[in-house]
Amino acid sequence: MALTLAGKALGVAAPLALGAAVNRLAEDQPAGVGIALGFAGFAVAWALIRFLSSIAPQVSDVVFAPIRQAAQRTTATETFAHALNLSLDFHQTKRSGSLSRTVERGSRAVDFLLRILAFNLIPTGLELILAAGVLAGAYDWRFGAIALVVVVIYTIVTFSISNWRIEHRRTMNTADTAAAGLVVDSLLNYETVKSFGAEQRAAAGYDEALAVYNAAALKANTSLALLNGVQVLIMNIGLGVMAVLAGFEAAAGRMGPGDVTAAVLILIALYAPLNILGFAYREIRQAFIDMEEMLKVTREQPQVADAHGAPDLQPCSDSRGGSIAFESVSFRHDARTGGLEDVSFVAEPGTTTALVGPSGAGKSTMVKLALRLLDPQSGRVLIDGVDMRDVTQASLRRAVALVPQDVALFNDTLRVNIAFARPEATEAAIWAAVEAAELGDFIRGLPDGMQTKVGERGLKLSGGERQRVGIARALLADPCLLILDEATSALDSRTEAAIQKTLRRAQAGRTTLVVAHRLSTIADADQILVVKAGRIVERGSHHELVARVGGEYAALWRKQTRGARSTPVGA
């Protein structure tokens, strides 16, 4: 700040030195070495002062740059971390492309506001006051008044036109956000776009968003030209009035030619930072809008949050794994008329509990509750006898691992994706998980082995290979509770049988919760829960449920064993 203010003060003082040099040269006395030396001295002083006034802001920017960058980095990181901590409902209703653009713009706005407000507009205001004071004190009060009046008129006109232009910028930003969201959506869902031959439709939607952006951009550019023209007009009228007044004062003998030069130069120097006033005002307005959008994200409160002072979940004391219990659990999504109603069951340590039932019955909701991605609206979900809401989510997620139906992978190497569950794992532990997931031969057969890139969301791998990577990742986590949500649905019969055998070995020492639609894969489960319309309508072992005449499970079993075509019942 000291460097910036010093630069502004020197900028006002420099023309005074040049004015003194010109006055010295114009003095009515014989030419000689003294006059030349006097003029040279003032001219050198003017050049030196001008140099110092120009270099001071550059030095101040270098000094302050680490602080601006740190502020931008901290803001972006904190917003990103907060967004990741928000609940499932928030991310299910938010476009990823739009969210990333909001975080990016908001963090850039912090940097811009610090730079423009602290080192441009506020110092320029101080420079105006200083210049007006110098003009009024050194020459005449009318010079200071002209400087103030011109700047006030300039500012009012600039702000008025900029307010009119801001709507164009808002339209541009909305269209830009929409275009970014469309691009990210289409690229993330590339397979869906490709399989339905919708490339042209996706490109057309992007083109429409860009057309809206282009129309707003053209209006913005036209109005910018108008703004610049009006600004130049006001500036030159002010300079003309100042020059005429200075000329009259010089003719009256109250000012020398150097004083005329100095007065005009001071006004020109004052105009230089004002050139970006319209841009700065518009960008400041836009920066506040961008920050507002970012702050909306940071103000969002996660529906699933750690209780204040919540302890970590203690490691499983039972060598067979942890227990999980639902006690009168009910949950209803906002977008659905139905939900879970009064669900109760207990999965004892070391046992396998299977969930079956038609699509939309509530099995996936039960899995999300078991992972504490959702909190029950009534009732409790207990792990090892402790309410999940009473322990930290981080410790809970270390104790529970999920193999989902559609395994999501990062656009990185196989090693990074498998080790994501436990980045500090040794190479031996990673390979043990790989072998347990029947993935070893596949990886050894790849030219780059573990360093093979899997592509966006793992698109370079087949569905079965992605699922085996997901299984390896879950096994590496070594959880007390393993959740398999249709974990073998994308595998062929032979691979599925091999992995089922592997999963049975993996289930030793841990409790398992399985969601399945092929009943043959859960025939050896310790208990099977049949879920329908958000309620558990049947429970028991495979043999008990098959023998139940007129039961839901028995009917499903008969359909599948007869090979009849039926609607898949897995979620």
N, C-alpha and C positions, 0 to 999 in steps of 0.2 A: 504493500500500500504506500509506503514511503517513497519507493522508486517511482510508482505511478504518479503520485502527487508532485514529486520533484520534476518529472518529465513535463507535466502540464504547466507548472510554474515557469520552467525554462522556455517552453514553447511560446509563452506570452512575452517573456523578456527578450527573446532573440530579435524580433523586429525593432525593438528600441535601440539595440546596438547598431543595427544596420541604418536606422534613421539618423543616429548620431554620426555615423560615418559619412552619410550623404551630406548632412549639414556641415560637417567639417570641410568636405570637399567644396561646398558651395559658398563658403565664407568669402567675403569681399576683401581679400588680401593677396599680396603677390604670391605667385606660385613658388614653392620651395620645398626643400627636403622635409621640413617640419610638417607641412600640410600633408604631404604624401605619407609620411610615417604615421601621422594621426589617423588619416583615413584607413591606412593598412591595419593599424592596430584595432580600430573599431570593426573593420571587416573581418579580420581574423577572429575577434571575439564573437561576432555574429555567427560565423561558421562553426566555431567550437560549441557555442551555446546550443545552436540548432542540432549539432551532432549529439550532444548530451541529451537533449530533449527527445530525440528520436530513438536513441539506444536505451534509455531508461525503461520504457515499456517492454522492450524485448527482453531485457534482463529480468524484469519483474515477472514476465510470463514464464521464463525458464525457472525462476525460483518457485513460482506458485503451481507450475504444471504437475509436480508429483501429488500435490494436495487435491487438485481437480481430478486427476486420474484415480486417486485412491477413493475419492467420494463417489465417482461413477462406478468403480468396481464394487465398492461396498454396497451401494444401492442396488445394483444389478444382482449381486450374489444373495443379498437378503430377500429381495423380491422373489427370485427363482426358488430359494429354499422354502419360503413361505408358500409359494404355489405348490411345490411338491408335498408340503405337509397338509394341504387342504384335502377335504374328504372326497370320496368317490363321486358323489353327486355333482360337485363343482366341475370335475374334469369330464364327466359324462355329458355336460351341457356346454362345454367350452371348446372352441376350435383351437387346436394346438398352434396353427400358424398365426392366428390372431393374438394368442396369448404371448407367444415368443416375440412378436412385433411390439406388443404393448410394453413388455419388459425392456426391450432394446431402446424404444423411443423414450421411455421414462427415465432410464439411466443416462441417456445422452442429454436429456433436458436438464438434469442436475449439473452436468459439466457446462452446458451452454449458459445457464443462468448465473453460475459462479463467474464465468469469464466475462459475460456482457455486463451484468449489473455491477460487479466489483471493479472491473478494469476498463469499462467503457462509458456507460451512461452516467454513473455517479461522478467519476472524475471529469467528464465533459461538462456536467452541471457546475462543478467547482471552477472549471476553466472559464465558463461563461461569466460567472460572478467576478472572477479575478480579472478577466479581460475588460469587462465593463468598468470595474474600479480603476484599472490602469488608464483606460481611455479618458474617463471622466477626470481623474486626478492629474494626469500628465498634460492633457490638452483642454477639453471642454466637456461639460456634463452632457451636452447634446450627442457627442460621440458615443458615450456609454448608453444613452437612451436609445439611439439608433440600433446599437448591437442587441440590446434587450428586446426591443420591439420586433426586430426582424426575426430573432430566434423564437420568440413567442408565437408570431404568426406562422412561421415555418413549422413549429411543433404542432400547433392546432390543426393546420391543414394536413400535415402528415398523419396525425392520429385519426382524423376524420376519414381520409381516403383508406387508410389501413384497416379501420373498423369495417368499412364496406368490403374490402378485399378479403377479410378473414374468413368469410363464408365460403369463398372459393377454395381456400386452403383446407377448411374443414371437410368439404366435399371431396377434395383430393385425398385426404387422409382416410376417409371412410372407404373410398374406392380402392385405395392402396391396401388397406387392411383386408377388404373382401377378396381382392386378387391374391394376396398372400395366403389367405385361408384356403382358397380354391386350389392353389398350387400344391400346398402341403397335403391337403386331403387327397387330391388325385395321385400324388406321388406315393403317399403312404398306402393307398388302396390301388396300386398299380395293377395288381392281378385282376381285381374286380373290373376296373375300367377296360382292361385288355380283353377279358373273357366275354364281355358284353359288347365288344366292338364300339366302345363309347369314347374313343380317343378324340374324334371330331367334336362330340358334344362337350367334353371337358375343355378342349381348346376354345370352343365357341363361348363357353361361360367365362373363361379367363379373358377372352377378347372383349366381351361385353363390359366386364369390370374395368378393363384398361380403357375402353371407349369413354366411360364415365369420367375416369381419371384424366384422360386427354382433353375432354371438353372443359373440365374445371381448370386444367393447367393452361389452356389457351386464354380463358377469361382472366386467370391470374397474371399471365404475362402481359396481356393488353392493359390491364389496370395498373400494372407495375410501370409500364411505359408512361402512362398518364401521370402517375405519382412522381416519377423522375422528372418529367417535363415541368410540372408545377413547382417542384423543389428548386430546379435550376432557375426558373423565372424569379422566384422570391429571393434567391441568393443574389442574383445579378442586380435586381432592383435595389437591394440593400447596399451592395457594393457601389452602385452608381450614386446613390444618395450620399454615402459616406465620402466618396471621392469629390463630389461637387462641394459638399460642406467644407472639406479639408482645403479645397482649392480657394474658396472664398476666404477662409481663415489665413491661408498663405498670402493671398493678395492684400489682405488687410495688415500683413506684417506680424500677425500673432503666431504664425507657425512657419517653420522652414520647410524646404522641399523634402528633407529627410523625414520630418514629422508626418508629412502627407503619406510618404511611402510606408512608414511604420504603422500608421492607423489602418491603411488598407491591408497590409500584410497580417496585422492582428486579426482583422475580420476574416480574411481568407483562411488563416490558420484555425480560426474558430469553426468555420464552415466544414473543414475537412472531416472531423469526426461526426458532424451532423449528417453527412452524406448517407450513412448507414442507419439513420434514426428510424426510417420507415421499415427497413429490414429488421432492425433490432426489435422494434415494437411488435411487429407481426410475429417474429420468432419467439419473443417473450410470451406473447399471448398463447402461441402454439405450444410452447414449452410447458406452460401452466396446464393446458389441456392434456398434454401427454403425461405430465406428472399426475394429474387428476385420475386419468385412466389407470396408471400404475398403482396409485394409492387405493383405488377401488379394490384392486387385487389384494393389497396388503391389509385392507380393512375386513376382508372376508374372514370369518371365523370358521375353523374346521369343525364339522359336526362331531368328528371323532378326535378327541384331544386327551392328552395325559392329565390326570388329576394333579392339582398342586402338591408337590412333594411326594409324588407316587414313587414307590421303590421299584427296583428291578425284580422281575420274576426269578425266583430261586431255581437253580438247576433241578431237574427231575431227581427225586430221591429214590424212585423205584427203577430198578435196572431194566424193567420191561417197557419203560416209557411213561408218558404222562397220561392223565385221565382228562376227559372233556365231558362236560355235562351242560345240557340245556334245561333250564328250570322255568317252565311256563313262559316261554319266549314268544313274543308277538312282534311283528314288524310289517309295516305296509309302506310301499313306495308311493310317492306323491302321484306318479303318472299311472298308477294301477288302481283298480277298484278292489282287488283282493291282495292278500299277503299271508304271512305266517300267522297262525292263530294258536296260541297256547301249546307250543311244541315243547315236549319234555322227553329227554332220553339221557342215558349215561353210557359213555364208551370207556370201559375199564382199561387200565394199563395193559399194554401188550395185545389188545384185542383188535379185531377189524370190524368196523361198522360200515355197512353199505347203505346208500340212499338210492332208491329207485322210484320211478313214477313218471307221469306224462310231462311234456314240456310245459313250463310255466307253473309247475306245482309248488315251487319254492326251494328246490334243491340248491340252486346257485346262491340264493339268498342265505341259506344255512351255511354254505361254504364261506361266504363273505363275513358272516357273523363269527364263524370259527376263527377266521383270520383277523378279526376285529377291523375289517374295512368298513363295517357298519356296527352301530351300537343298537341293541334291542330297545324298542320303544316301551316295552314292559317285560318283566322277567329278567333273568340273569344267564350269562354264559360263563361257566367256571372252567378253569384249567388248573388241575391239581388242587381243586377245592378253593381256588382264589378267583374272585370276580375279575374278569379281564380288564374292567374299567379301573381297577385299583392298582394296576402295575403299568410300567412304561411300555409303550408300543414297541420300542426298539428291542427290549429284552423279550417281549412276547414273540416278535417275528424271528428272533434267533431260535426260539423253541419250536416254531411251526414252519413247515415248508410245504409249498404247493407245486404240484405238476398240473398245469391247466390243460384244458382241451386244445387250445390254440396257444402254443408256446411262443412268447414274444422274445426275439433276440435283438441284440444291438448290432449295428453295422461295424463289427470288429472281428477279432480272431475267435476261433473256437475256444482257445485257452481262456481268453478274457470272459467269454460268455459262460463257460462252465465254472470258472473261479469267481463269478460275480457273487455267488452266495457266501464265499469265504475267501476274499482276495489274498489273505495271508497264508493260504494253504500251501503245503509243500507240493513239489512235482509228483512225489509218490502218492500223496493223498488224491491229487487230481486224477492221476492215471487209475487209481483204485476205483474211483467213482465212474470213470469212463468204462472200465472193464465191467463193472457191475451193471451198467446200462447197455451192455452189448454193443458198445460203440468203438471198441479198440481196433478191430480189424479195419473198419471204415476209415478211421483217422490215419492209421499207419499206411493205408493205401493212397492217401492224398499226397501230391508232390510237396506241399508245404506243411503237411502234418498239422500239428496244433496251431500253427501260425496262419492257417487258411482263413481268409476273410469270408464271412457268411452272407454278406450283402445286407441291404435294407430289410429289417425285420426278419432276416434269415432266409430271404427269397432264393438264395443260391442252393439251399438244401431242400430235400423233399420233405413232405409233411411228417413222414415217419422219422427221418433223421432229426428234424427239429424237435420232435417229441422225445427222442432219446437224449438229445442234448439237455432238454428240460429235466429229464429224469436224473441224469448225471449231476446236474446243478443242485437238484433237491437232495440227492444222496450225499453230496459233498458238504451240505449244510449240517448233516448229522442231527436232524431234529428229534424232539421227543414225540411230536405229533406230525405225521405225514398225511397230507391231503392229496388224493388222486382224483382230479376232476376229468373223467373220461381220458385217463392218461395213455391209453393204448388204442384209442378210437381210430387213429390215422395209420395204424400199422397193419400189414398183411397178417394173415392167420398164423403163419409160421413164426414171424418175428414177434407177434403178440404172445404166442405161447411161450417163447423163450423169455420174453420180458416179464410175463406173468410169473414165471419160475424165479426170475431174478428179483422181482418185487416181493415175492414171498420170503426170499432170503433177507431182503432189505428190511422187511417189516419186523424182523427179530430185534427186540430191544426198543421198539417204538410202537405207539398206538397209531392206527391207520383209519382214516375216514375216506371212503371210496364212493364216488358218484359214477354210476354205470348204467348203460342201457342194454348191453349184452349180459343177460343174467348168468350165462355160463361162467363169466369171469369172476363172479362174486359168490359162486355156489358154496365156497368153503368159508365165507365170512361168519364171524361169531354171532352177529346179529344183523338182520336186514330190516330196514325201515322203509315202508311203502308210503310215499308222500303223495297226497292228492288234495288240490285246492287249499294248500297251505296248512294241512293237518296231517299228522301221522295216522293213517287209517289201519295199518297192520304192522306188526313187528314180530320177529322170531327168526329161527334159523331157516335155511333153505328148505330142508325136509319138512319142517313144520308148516311153512307157508304153502308149499306145493300140495301138501295133503289137505289143505283147508278148502273144502268144497264151496264154490261160488266166490272165492277170494280174488282180490285184485291181482295179487302176485301169481296165483295159480293160473289165472287167465292169460297173463303176459307170458308165463313160462310155456303154456301150451302153444301159443301163437309162434313163439320163437323156435321151439323144438320141432314143430311141424313144418318149419320153413316158409310159413305163410308171410306174405308181404303185409307189413303193418306200419303204422306211423311210428317213427323212432320215439322212444320214451325218455331218452336222456336229455338233459339240459345242456 
